[in-house]
Amino acid sequence: MALFLNSDIRRQELLALPKNPVKAVLDTDTYNEIDDQFALVYALLTDAIDLQAVYAAPFHNERSAGPGDGMEKSYAEILRILDMLGVPTDMAFKGSESYLPAKGEPVDSPAARDLIQKALVATEPLYVLTIGAPTNVASAILMEPAICEKIVVVWLGGQPTYWPTAREFNLMQDIPASQVLFDSGVPLVQIPCKNVAEHLRTTLPEMAAYVRGHGAIGDYLYQIYEDFADDHYARSKVIWDISTVAWIINPDWVPTELMPSPILRDDLTWDADAGRHLVRMATDVHRDQVYRDLFQLLP
């Protein structure tokens, strides 16, 4: 795939560490499990982010009958959370009902079109926090490559390039869309799961102490956490997706380094080419600082 952003100077400008507050949109498979809900609340409550829109992403697992059903359930969950926080629901947009059918073939949706519209008129970098299959984001890039000059994609997905496989839920749901993120030249901040985002573990006692009782939204987050497992004895749960919000708030909490964009093969393994364009790759997460900040923002 030809690069849609050919200027290395512009890419490095966009890949500079964020200066808050930033304008952002959130692309989320919100009903996939429970971490997206925490990320959406975090993005809405922090002063570091001026959240412009929320997009429902497709997903397919035991909580949906297919990608389109997953998107619809995610959209309903977005509306539920916005309503709890008293945020106008017109900032929510439905995304794709299917994954990319093949490389280079976008899927039109209200979410993709809204991202294109917001990106083209942006006068400062628009951060696209992507915490599901990147179908909507990849489609917008393919539909209007010019947005690569205006956006920074911050994606929770995949595994570190030293890992024997890239296999991970967000990445493998839509492999062609994931390949667009690495091949198009769009400024990309990747937050891998293994050894990075997986540090963001919490427990039911911690939820009870610092989340439950903090308004309707705190009680809701506590309840979905409690309901997610039948047995919480000696058990922790990763809330993966808050890593993207945390990097915006304080990049020191999610350390990153610049490296050539990896090549994602069709078999979900990595290849390398030192001549590829640069991306920013997260290498660690300082878990305690992230949760302290999130808990303090709750009502």
N, C-alpha and C positions, 0 to 999 in steps of 0.2 A: 504494500500500500504506500502510495506517495505521501510524503509529509504534507500536512495541511498548514503547518506553521514552519516556514523555512528559515526564519530569522532566529539564530541562536542568541543574539543580543536581546531580542524581545522575550524569548523564552526564559532567559536567565533573570530578566527583570521581573517577570511574573512569578518565578520560582523563589524569589527573595522571601525571607521570613515575613509573615503578615504583620501589618501595623494596624492595630485596633483603633476604633471599631471598623469592621469590614462589612460589606454587603455580601449576602450569601443566599443560596437556595439549598434546600435539603431534598434529596432523592432517596426514598425509603420504602422498603418492603415491610411496612410497619407491623403487620400482623403475623409475620413469619415466625417470630418467637416473642421475646419481651425486651430485648436490648434496644430496638429502634425507638420504643416509647420513651425510654430514658434519654436517648439522644435528642429526640424532638423536644422534650421538656427542657433539657439543658440548653439547646440552641435558642429556645424562646425566652429563657430566663436570664441569660448572660447579657451584660451590656457590651461585650466584645463583638457581638454579632447583631447586625440589622437584618433579620430574616425576611426575605422578600417573597418567598413562595415555598410550598411544600408539594412534592410530586410523589404520587403513589407508583411504586415499582412492582412489576410482576414477580411472583414466586410460585414454586410448586413443591410442596412437601405434604406431610400428613395433615397440615392445617388448611389445605386448599385442594380443590378438585382439579386445578390446572393453573397455568400462569395468569390467565384472565381473571379467574375467580380469586386468586391471590391478590391481584391488583385491586379488585373491587373491595375485598376485605381490608386491605391496607388503607384504601381511601376512606372507608367507614371509620377505621380506627384513628386516622388523622383527624377527621371531623370531630370525633368524640373527645380527643385530647385538646384540640383548639377550643371547643366549647367549654371544657372544664376550666381552662385558663382565661376565658373571656376574650379570646382572640377571634377576629372575624374569619369565618370559614371560607370566604371568597379567595383566600390566599392558597387554597388547596386545589390541585389539578389531578385529574386521572391520567395515568400513564398508559403504556402499551399493554394490549391484551395478549401479546405473544412475544417470544424472543425473536432476535434477528434471524430471518430464514437462511441467510448465508452471509459471508464476508461482503461488506460493501453495500448491503441491502438494508436500509433503515426501515423502521416501523413508525409511521406517523401517529401522533397522539397529541392531546391538548398539552400535556407536560412538555414534550419536545418542542412544540411551537412556542410555548411561553418562555422556555429557556432561551430559544433563539431570539425572541423579541427582547427579552431583558438584557441579554448579552450584547446585542448589536447597539443598544442605546447607552450602555454602561460607559461612564467616564472614568471609572477606576476598576481594578480587577474585581470580577464577580467570582466568588468562591462557590464551587458546586460540591457540596458535601454529599458524597455518594456512599450509601451504606446498604446497598443491595446489589442485585444483578444490574450492571450499568447499561441496561437496554435503552432507557429514555435518554441518557446522556450521550451514548454512542450514536443513537439515531439523530439527535440534534446536530452532532458534529458532522455526520454524513450528509444531512439535509442542507446544512449551511456551514461549510468549512471555515468561513470567516470568523466564527465565534472563537476559534482557537487563539485569536489575537487578543481576546477579551476575558477569558475565563481561566481559572485554576481548578482542576478537578482534584479533590481530596477524597481518596477512595479507600475504604476498609475492605480489603479483599486479597485473596491469594496467600501464598507463603513466601518466606524469604528466598532469595535466589540461590542460596547455598543448600536449601532443602531439596531432597531428591524428587519432589513433586510440587507442582503449583496448586494441586488439588485443594479446593476449599469451596464452600457452598456458594458464596456470591460469584466467584469467578466461574465455576463450572456450570452454573445455571444457564449462562449465556456466553459461551466461549467466543463466538465472533465479536460480540460487544466488548468483551474483556480485551481481545486482541486490538480493537480500535484504540483503546486507551493507551496501549503501549506503542502502537505503530503510527498513529496519526500525527504525532508531534505535539499534541495538546499538552500544555504545562500540567504535570501530574505529580501529586504527592501520594505515594502508595503506603498504606499502613498494613503490613502483613499480619497474619494471625499468630502463627507459631513463634514463640519466644518474644513476641512484641505485644500485640493487643491482648493476648491471653493472660497477661499480668493483671488485667482489670477484673479481678475476682472480688466478689462480695458474698455475704452470708445472710441468712434469715435474721439472726440476732442483730446484725448491723442494720439491716432494713428496719427492724422493729425499733431500734434505738434512734435512728437518724432520719427515717423517711416516714414511717407511719405517724399519723397525727399532725402532719404538716400540710394542712389543707386537704381539699378533695383530691387534688392531684397526687399528694403524698400518699394518701390512703389507697388510691388506685394503683400506684406503682408498687406499693407494698403488697397489695392483693394479688396482682398478676405474678409477682415474684413468688409468693407463697403457693399459688395455684400451679405453678410451672412444674413442681416436683411433688411426689407423694411423700417422700422421706427427706427431710432436711438435716438429719443427724450427721454431723461431721462432713457436711457437704457445702461446697461453694459453687457459685455460678458466675460465668464470665459475662459481663455487660460490654461486649466488644465495641459497639458502635459509638460510644461516648468518646472514643479515642480521636475521632475526626474533629469533634467540637473542641476537645481539650487542646489539640494542636493549634487551632486558631487562637484560643484564649492565651496560651503560653507555650510557644514552641519548645521551651526547655523541658516541659513535661513529657513531650514525645520527641526525643532527639532524632534528627534525620541527617542524611548525608546525600550529596549529589553523586550520581553514578549514571553510566550509559543505560538507556532503557533496555531492559531485558527483552528477549524474544520469547513469546509464549507459543509453544508448539501445539498442534492440534491434539497431541497425546497428553497434554497437561504437564509437560516437563519444560524446563527452562533451557534456553540457549543464550550465548553471549556474543556480542560484537562491540569491541571497544570504540568503533567509529560511529555508533548510534548516538542520537540526540540524548541530552541529559534529562533525567527525572530525579525527583527527591524521594528517597526511601527511608522510612522509619526503621530504627534499629532497636528501640527500647521504649518502655513506658514507665513513668514514675507514678505508680498506682496511688499512693497515699495522697499526693498533692491533688490529683484529679478528683478523687472522691471527697476530699475535704472541701474543695471548691463547689462541687455539685450539691453536697448536703447543705452548705451554707446558703445556697440560692433558693432553696425550697421555702415556701411561706412559713 
